[in-house]
């Protein structure tokens, strides 16, 4: 089992304003394993950006422990804190490039500050630009690049600092779906090639499903659920997680039903006619309201929203049958309107 590179214990963050105190984070406990790609997801105002900024002390916690590589950052003296921060890179939704510098000079900039010799810095910059697929744009300026290309330059610039951890704060939110997919593929390759631990902050479940192995769900400053991405997709336990996971909820709201379930299945069960079998066995109709397939952490997963027969005994038998087949089953009748 991989050691934890980030450990957060009883973390609290309170902001003070003229209107009073606002609890942005309350009693957060979280462990992130070395080499993992970890997602932190929540709707706007959930506290996820505050949490990720507490990981490198851009925001200093009001109380609690933020342990990185075994060191509690809030307790470190400034010079030691600066040393630890060099190991933590960060990319943002807006790329923060220097518009008056060309691409290669943007990438060399943090190395210049760190005192790396100009020739060595340039060689490293070109190496990392090749990693992100932009070596041919070395002499271009940010104004000549697309949004996806700008984000790739920002990623190359962070890699030039040779971080052990990469924090991504809504790094794909300003990009179109196709570009988002390419950036996520790049992050996954960087994780594989360099062993960098990546923390992804997002409000989009599709981002988490694409590259993350583990995920934590935040809601109004509270950590309400955490586990593997597969566990969350197949069987979310809290209402907050269900709202993020149930991609079919918009369709459900247009249906009237007493009892509905969300059934999830993977590639192993995709070829078995489970719905057909249950209809034949119980002689009752099952209405498919919504169906979809997607990739979750590199594996094919599917989901269906089913309207069950009104008879409680029959509906219970159907749910029991699905569970016997090791399918994920969650009742979603609370989403019917």
N, C-alpha and C positions, 0 to 999 in steps of 0.2 A: 504493500500500500504506500502511495506517495506521501511524503511529508507535506505538512501544511506550510505554505510560504506566507500566507496572510491569515492572521487570527484576530477576530474582532470580538470583544467581550463587553457586554453591558454598556454599549456605546450610546451616549446621549448627546444631542446637539440642540441647544436652545438659542434662538435669535431674539434679541431685545429690540423693541421699537417703541415709538411714542404711544402706540395703542396697547402695549404690554408685551409679554413674552409669547413666542411662538415655538412650540416643540416640533422641530423638523425631523428629528430621529429620537426614538425612545426604546431603550433596552434592546439594542441590536446585537445578536450573537451570530457569527458567521465564520466558516473556515473555508479557505480556498487552497486546494492542493497544488504543489509545484508542477508546472507543465500543463495545467488544466486550461480549458477555455470556459470561463464561468460567466453566466448571464445574470444580470440583475434587472428585473422588469417591473414596470408599474405604470399607471396612468400619470398624467401631469399632476404635479403636486404630491407625488408619493414619497419623495425624499431621496430618490435614487442618485441624482447628481450630487446632492449634499453628501451622501454616503461615499461615493467614489472620491470626492475631494477630501474626505476625511482619511482616505487610505494613504494619501501622500502629504497630508496636513496642509493642503491649500486652504482647507477649513479646519481649524483646531477644534477638536471635540470639547464639549462642555465637561464631560466625564467619560470614563471608560478606557478600555485598552485597545490600541491599534498596534498589533505586533506584526512586524515584517521581518522575515528571516530571523525570527527569535528576539528581535529588539523592539521594545515598546516605544514607538516614535514620539509620543507626547512627553516622554521623560528625558529625551536626548537633548544635550546642549546643542546650540545652533550649528557649530562646525561639524558635529557628528551627524546632525539631522541633514545638513546639506550633502554629506557624503552618502547617506542612505537614499536621499531623493534622487541622486544621479542614477540609481538603479531602477527608478520607476519612471517610465515614459508615459506620455499622455497625448491622445489625439482628440480633437473636438469636432463638433458639427460644422463649425466655420473654421477654415483651414489655417488661418493666422500666418499666412506666408508674407514675407517681406516683398512688397510689390516692386521696389526699386532694385532688387537683386534677381539675377537669373536663377534657374532651377538648381544648378550645381552649387551656386553660392548660398542658396537657401539651405541646402543640405550640409554644407561645410560650416555654417554659422555656429551651431552649438559646439563643434570641435574647436573652432577658433577661440571661443570663450574659455574652453577647457585647456587651452595652451598647446593643442596639437599643431605640429609643423604644417605649413601650408601645403607642401607636396603630398605628405601623408594623408592630410585631410581630404584633398582632392581625389586621391586614389580610392579612399574609403567611400567617398560620396558617389563616385562613379560605380563602385561595386554595389552599393545599396540601391542606386537608381536602376541598375540592371536587375536586381532582385524584384523591384516593383514594376518592371517593364517599361521604364522611361529613360533609358540611357540616351536614346536618340534625341530627347528633348532637353539635354543638359544645358544648352545655351538659350533656351526659350525663357520668356518671362511669364509670371503667373497670369497676366492678362491675356496671354495667348493660349491658355490651357482650359480644358473643360473642367467641370466640377469633379468628376472622377479622377482626372489627372492631377488636379490640385491636391486631392486627398492622398493620392499615391506619393506625391512629393512630401507631404506632411508625414506620412508613414516612414519614408526613407530618412527624413531628418531625425525622427525619433530613433530609428535603428542605428543611426550614426553614433548615438550616445551609448550603444551597446547595453540596453536595459535588460533586467531580469524579469520585469513586469511591465506590461503595456495596458494602460487604462484607456478605454474607448468610450467617451461620453457622447452618446447619440451620433457616432461618427458617420452613419449612413443616412441620417434623417433628411439631409438636404439633397439627396441623390435620387435619381429615378430607379425603378425596380431592377432593370438590367444592370445598371452600374453598381447598385447596391450588391447584387449577386456577385459581381466580379471582385468588389472590394472584400466581401466576406470570404471568398475563395482565397484571396491574397493573404488575409489574416490567418486563415487555416494553414496555408503553406508556410508562413512565417513561424507559426507555432511549431510545425513539424520540423522545419529546417534549423531553427535556432533554439528551440526548447523554451521559448519565452512564454511565461504565464500571461494569459490575456483575460481581462475583465471587461465585459461588454455591457454597457448601460443602454437600455432601449425601452421604448413603449410598444414595440412591435414583436409579437410572438413569432412571426415568420423569421426574424433575425436570429432569435434564440434557437429555434428549431433547425436552422441551417447549419450552425457551427458549434453551438455550445454542448457540453456534456452534462453540466450541472446548472441549476438555476435557482434564484431566490426571488420571491414575489414580495414587493413592498406595497403598502397601502397606508396613506396618511401617516408616514413616519414609523410604521410598524412592519416588522418582518412577519408575514402571515403564513408563508409556506416555503419550503425548500426541499430539494432532492434532485434526482436525475431528470433530464429533459423528458425522457421516455415516461417516467412515472407521472410527471405533471401532465403530459399530453394524454396519457391513457386514463388517468384517474385523479383529476384535480379535486382537492378536498375542501377548499374554502371558496366562498362566493366570489372573492376578489380574483382568485386564480381561474375560476370557471368563466368569468367575464372576459378574461384575456385569452383563454384557450378555445372557448366554444365559437369557432369561426362561423358556425351555422346559426348563431343566435338571431341574426337579422332576419333569416328566413323563418325561424320558429315564431317570431313575434307576429307573423302574418297568419299563423295557423291557430285553430281552436282545438284543444285536446285536453282530456282529463289526465292522461298519463303518457309521458314521453321519456325516452332514454337516449343517451348518446353512447354508441357502441364504437369502440376503437379496436383495430386489428392490425396485425403486421403481415409481412410477406408469407409467413408460414401458414397463416389461416386464410389467406386471400382466395385460395383456389377451392375451398370447401363451400358447398352451397348451403350455408347455415340458415339463411333466411328461408330458402325453399324447404329445407328439412323441417323447420319449426312450423311452417304453414301446413305442410302435409300431415305432420304428427298431431297437431292440435285442432286442425280444421277451422282455423280462425285467421282472418287477414291481418297482415302487418303492413302499415303504410310507411313507405320511405319518404320522409319530408326533405331530407338533405343528405348528400353524400359527397365525399371529397377524398383525395389521396394527396400525400405530401411527403417530403423527405424530412426526417427528424434525426439530426446528428448522423447523417449519412445513410440512414436506413429508411426503407419504404414503410410508411404508416398510413392507415386509412381511418376514416370516421364516417358514421352515419347517424342521423337523427331519425328515430323511429317512433311512430305513433302506435301505441299498443291497444289491443282490444279493451273495451270498457270493463269487462268482468275482471275483478281483482284477482281471483284465483288463476285465471288464464294468464294475466299479465305477470303475476309472480312466477309462474312456471316458465314463461319465456325468459325472464331475467335470470332465473336459476340455470336455465339451459345455456345461456350465453356465458355465464360464469364457469360452468362445467367445461366449456370449450376454451377457457382461459382468455376470454376477451375482456377488455376494459368496459365496464358498464357503470354509467352515472345517470341517475334520474335528473331530468332537466325541466320538469313540469313547472318550476318556478319561473321559467322564461316565457311561458305561454301567456299571451295577453288577449 
